[in-house]
Amino acid sequence: MADPITYDDFAKIELRVAKVLEARPHPNADKLLLLQVDVGDEQKQIVAGVRAHYTPESLVGKNIVIVNNLAPAMLRGETSNGMLLAATSGEKVVLLTVDDAECIPGAKIK
């Protein structure tokens, strides 16, 4: 187990529902996908290392869970403005998704 954190540490993380609008392979990296997501009040790009586990077509339209307030990072020449959440189960990577179609993009996760 990782070191424990306080509630105040956890409260700094803004988790939101994001709808994947577009997904495409990263032009300079075999393991990365570029996702355009709707987080309610804005659209942003997230670079995700899930290309070996998901096709771009399978992600479009999904409601995923993201860290919305992560500082931007440059990954192989593309800016990532957040991070999607995924679980690893053995060799498999599973995106955290929201099943309820009525959950709007941008909904806060608490």
Number of C-alpha atoms within 10 A of each C-alpha: 3 4 4 7 8 7 8 8 9 9 10 10 15 14 22 23 27 30 27 24 16 16 22 17 18 20 12 11 13 12 13 20 22 22 24 21 26 20 23 14 7 9 16 17 20 26 25 20 18 20 17 12 13 14 14 17 10 10 18 17 14 19 27 22 25 27 18 21 14 15 10 13 15 10 15 12 11 15 15 20 19 21 21 22 15 15 10 9 8 6 7 10 15 14 20 16 17 16 10 8 9 7 14 17 21 21 14 15 12 8
